Amino acid sequence: DQVYKSLGKWAKEEDCVIWTASQAGRSAMEAVHADQQHAAGSIAKMYHAHLVISINRTSQEQAEGLTNLHVVKNKNGQARFDKVIHSDFNRMHFWTVPKAD
């Protein structure tokens, strides 16, 4: 919790965005979307974040080269929605999926 408080303070002082990662707990392995209750350790770290996005892939999505980004929290806008993107983790390439007509 203290690390996340310090990061928030530092971002405010420097007027910048800080992007960091946090690991999900074992309970997320069976979930379609990793959410706040799946955070490893204390969920208190989520309280300090302005934006929380979980990166999720089912076996089928992985086989199809897709990744599901789930917006868990957004202090300044919409939350609790998904954005499916194409992904190539071998080359670290990510791009949006065109909308179907």
C-alpha positions as CSV (number, residue, x, y, z in Angstrom):
1,D,0.0,0.0,0.0
2,Q,2.8,2.4,0.9
3,V,4.5,1.9,-2.5
4,Y,1.4,2.8,-4.4
5,K,0.8,5.9,-2.2
6,S,4.4,7.0,-2.8
7,L,4.0,6.4,-6.6
8,G,0.9,8.6,-6.6
9,K,2.6,11.4,-4.7
10,W,5.6,11.2,-7.0
11,A,3.4,11.4,-10.1
12,K,1.6,14.4,-8.7
13,E,4.9,16.2,-7.9
14,E,6.3,15.5,-11.3
15,D,3.0,16.1,-13.1
16,C,3.4,12.8,-15.0
17,V,1.8,9.4,-15.5
18,I,3.2,6.4,-13.8
19,W,2.4,3.0,-15.2
20,T,3.0,-0.1,-13.1
21,A,1.9,-3.7,-12.9
22,S,0.5,-5.8,-10.2
23,Q,0.1,-9.6,-10.2
24,A,-3.2,-11.3,-9.9
25,G,-3.7,-14.1,-7.4
26,R,-4.4,-17.7,-8.1
27,S,-8.1,-17.2,-8.1
28,A,-7.8,-15.2,-11.3
29,M,-6.7,-18.4,-13.2
30,E,-10.3,-19.5,-13.5
31,A,-11.9,-16.1,-14.0
32,V,-12.9,-14.7,-17.4
33,H,-11.8,-11.2,-16.2
34,A,-9.3,-10.5,-13.5
35,D,-11.0,-8.0,-11.2
36,Q,-10.2,-6.2,-7.9
37,Q,-11.0,-9.3,-5.9
38,H,-8.3,-11.2,-7.8
39,A,-5.4,-8.8,-6.9
40,A,-2.5,-10.6,-5.2
41,G,-1.9,-9.3,-1.7
42,S,-4.0,-6.3,-0.5
43,I,-6.6,-4.7,-2.8
44,A,-5.8,-1.4,-1.0
45,K,-3.3,-0.7,-3.9
46,M,-6.3,-0.4,-6.2
47,Y,-7.6,2.6,-4.1
48,H,-4.7,4.7,-5.2
49,A,-4.9,3.9,-8.9
50,H,-6.8,6.2,-11.4
51,L,-7.0,3.5,-14.0
52,V,-6.9,-0.3,-13.6
53,I,-6.8,-2.6,-16.6
54,S,-6.6,-6.3,-16.4
55,I,-5.1,-8.3,-19.3
56,N,-7.1,-11.5,-19.9
57,R,-6.8,-14.4,-22.4
58,T,-8.9,-17.6,-22.5
59,S,-7.3,-20.6,-24.2
60,Q,-9.5,-19.9,-27.3
61,E,-8.5,-16.2,-27.4
62,Q,-4.9,-17.2,-27.1
63,A,-5.2,-19.7,-30.0
64,E,-6.8,-16.9,-32.1
65,G,-4.2,-14.3,-31.2
66,L,-6.6,-12.2,-29.2
67,T,-6.3,-10.5,-25.8
68,N,-9.2,-9.0,-23.8
69,L,-8.4,-5.8,-21.9
70,H,-10.9,-5.3,-19.1
71,V,-11.2,-1.8,-17.6
72,V,-11.6,-2.6,-13.9
73,K,-11.5,1.0,-12.6
74,N,-11.5,4.4,-14.2
75,K,-11.7,7.4,-12.0
76,N,-12.3,9.8,-14.9
77,G,-14.6,7.8,-17.1
78,Q,-16.4,4.5,-17.9
79,A,-15.3,1.3,-16.2
80,R,-16.3,-2.4,-16.3
81,F,-16.0,-2.9,-20.1
82,D,-13.9,-5.0,-22.4
83,K,-11.8,-4.1,-25.4
84,V,-10.6,-7.1,-27.5
85,I,-7.4,-6.6,-29.4
86,H,-5.1,-8.7,-31.6
87,S,-1.9,-9.6,-29.9
88,D,1.5,-11.1,-30.9
89,F,3.3,-11.5,-27.6
90,N,6.4,-13.0,-29.4
91,R,7.0,-9.6,-31.1
92,M,5.1,-7.5,-28.5
93,H,2.7,-6.2,-31.2
94,F,-0.8,-5.2,-30.3
95,W,-3.6,-3.7,-32.6
96,T,-7.3,-3.2,-32.5
97,V,-9.8,-5.6,-33.9
98,P,-12.0,-4.0,-36.6
99,K,-15.7,-3.8,-35.7
100,A,-17.9,-6.2,-37.5
101,D,-20.6,-4.8,-39.8
